[in-house]
Amino acid sequence: RLGPARPVFGLGLVGQTDTNAYVSSPVSFSLSLGFNLGERASVQWRHFSNAGLEQPNLGQDMLLLRWQF
């Protein structure tokens, strides 16, 4: 059963050992927005970017869906 939607916001610092064409710096930032739908489900959009510290700075987006059984 789904409950009321509660907004979720997140901002963080990310360190990584592998880089790629989208996130070309070992230091990047994470921004996330979404909704918790009760205790068992959530939907969230997450964006990783190096905020222009190095080029290219394309960023990488993910759509995360969670359902707990």
Rosetta blueprint (number, residue, H / E / L):
1 R L
2 L L
3 G L
4 P L
5 A E
6 R E
7 P E
8 V E
9 F E
10 G E
11 L E
12 G E
13 L E
14 V E
15 G E
16 Q L
17 T L
18 D L
19 T L
20 N L
21 A L
22 Y L
23 V L
24 S L
25 S L
26 P L
27 V E
28 S E
29 F E
30 S E
31 L E
32 S E
33 L E
34 G E
35 F E
36 N E
37 L E
38 G L
39 E L
40 R L
41 A E
42 S E
43 V E
44 Q E
45 W E
46 R E
47 H E
48 F E
49 S E
50 N L
51 A L
52 G L
53 L L
54 E L
55 Q L
56 P L
57 N L
58 L L
59 G L
60 Q E
61 D E
62 M E
63 L E
64 L E
65 L E
66 R E
67 W E
68 Q L
69 F L
